[in-house]
Structures are given as C-alpha cells and as structure tokens.
C-alpha cells in the first residue's frame, strides 16, 4: 500500500482527496511547516501539495522537500500564471494539477 502525504489546509479538499484515495495509507499536514517536518521524519511514496498554505508556502515546501525525498510531488493549485507553473516544474521536474474548486 502506498504511503501518501497530503499537504493541504482546506478541510473540504482533504475530504475529497480522502474519498478519492479510499483505503490508501495517507497522512495529513495542514500547513507547509507541518508538511516539511513530516517529510524530514517519514518516508512517503507520493506527496500531494497545495501551494497556498499557512506557515510556509507550498513552493518553498517543494524546494526543500526535493532535497529530502525522491518521492514525486503532485502540486494541487489554482495558480493560473504560466510562469509560476513552469517555475514549479524546474529543476527536478514534477507534476502540476490545476485545481478549479
């Protein structure tokens, strides 16, 4: 079973993700700071990351998190700027999912 870290401060989005993931093993973080602490302490197979987070922005969590883990990051964001999206994907690659919720 995959171990997934969900870093998202919106409880309704967390609920939707929980429903979509079913019985997969997942851990929640509700701030960027909490998410980074979990990345330092545990191994995850996938990280679902929001950009607009309290404590530490998601782009900073992504930058620091890439130094801590080889696990892929899936960025969930309502950011529309093409420049911002390209910035997130380099260096090191990743996937960006635009969320219009």
C-alpha positions as CSV (number, residue, x, y, z in Angstrom):
1,X,0.0,0.0,0.0
2,X,1.3,3.5,-0.9
3,X,2.1,5.9,1.8
4,X,0.9,9.4,0.7
5,X,1.5,12.7,2.3
6,X,-1.3,15.3,1.7
7,X,-0.2,18.9,2.5
8,X,-3.5,20.8,2.2
9,X,-5.1,23.3,4.6
10,X,-8.6,23.2,3.2
11,X,-10.6,20.5,5.0
12,X,-13.2,20.1,2.2
13,X,-10.4,19.4,-0.3
14,X,-8.8,17.0,2.2
15,X,-12.2,15.2,2.5
16,X,-12.4,14.9,-1.3
17,X,-8.9,13.5,-1.6
18,X,-9.6,11.1,1.2
19,X,-12.7,9.8,-0.6
20,X,-10.7,9.5,-3.9
21,X,-7.8,7.7,-2.3
22,X,-10.0,5.2,-0.5
23,X,-8.0,2.8,1.7
24,X,-4.6,4.0,0.6
25,X,-2.3,4.9,3.5
26,X,-2.1,8.7,3.9
27,X,-1.0,11.3,6.4
28,X,-2.3,14.9,6.5
29,X,-0.5,18.1,7.1
30,X,-2.5,21.3,7.4
31,X,0.5,23.7,7.0
32,X,3.7,23.9,5.0
33,X,5.7,23.8,8.2
34,X,4.0,20.7,9.4
35,X,4.4,19.0,6.0
36,X,8.1,19.7,5.9
37,X,8.5,18.2,9.4
38,X,6.7,15.1,8.3
39,X,9.0,14.9,5.2
40,X,12.0,15.0,7.5
41,X,10.7,12.2,9.7
42,X,8.9,9.8,7.4
43,X,9.3,8.2,4.0
44,X,6.4,8.7,1.5
45,X,5.7,7.3,-1.9
46,X,3.8,10.4,-3.1
47,X,3.3,14.0,-1.9
48,X,0.1,15.9,-2.8
49,X,0.9,19.5,-2.2
50,X,-1.2,22.7,-2.2
51,X,0.7,26.0,-2.9
52,X,-1.3,28.4,-0.7
53,X,-0.5,27.1,2.8
54,X,-0.1,28.7,6.2
55,X,3.2,28.6,7.9
56,X,5.3,28.0,4.7
57,X,4.2,28.4,1.1
58,X,3.9,25.3,-1.0
59,X,6.6,26.4,-3.4
60,X,9.1,26.5,-0.5
61,X,8.0,23.1,0.8
62,X,8.5,21.8,-2.7
63,X,12.0,23.3,-3.0
64,X,13.1,22.0,0.4
65,X,11.2,18.7,0.1
66,X,13.0,17.8,-3.1
67,X,16.2,17.8,-1.1
68,X,14.7,15.3,1.5
69,X,12.9,12.8,-0.7
70,X,12.9,11.2,-4.2
71,X,9.1,10.7,-3.9
72,X,7.2,12.6,-6.6
73,X,5.3,15.7,-5.8
74,X,1.8,16.4,-7.3
75,X,1.1,20.1,-6.9
76,X,-2.6,21.0,-6.5
77,X,-3.0,24.6,-7.3
78,X,-5.4,27.3,-8.5
79,X,-2.5,29.4,-9.7
80,X,-3.1,30.5,-13.3
81,X,0.2,32.1,-14.2
82,X,2.1,30.0,-16.8
83,X,5.4,31.5,-15.4
84,X,4.6,30.2,-11.9
85,X,3.7,26.7,-13.3
86,X,7.0,26.5,-15.3
87,X,8.9,27.6,-12.2
88,X,7.4,24.8,-10.1
89,X,8.4,22.2,-12.7
90,X,12.1,23.2,-12.9
91,X,14.5,22.0,-11.7
92,X,13.8,18.4,-10.9
93,X,10.5,18.0,-12.6
94,X,7.2,17.2,-11.1
95,X,3.5,17.3,-12.0
96,X,1.2,20.2,-11.6
97,X,-2.6,19.8,-11.5
98,X,-4.6,23.0,-11.8
99,X,-7.5,22.8,-9.3
100,X,-10.5,24.9,-10.0
101,X,-12.6,24.3,-6.9
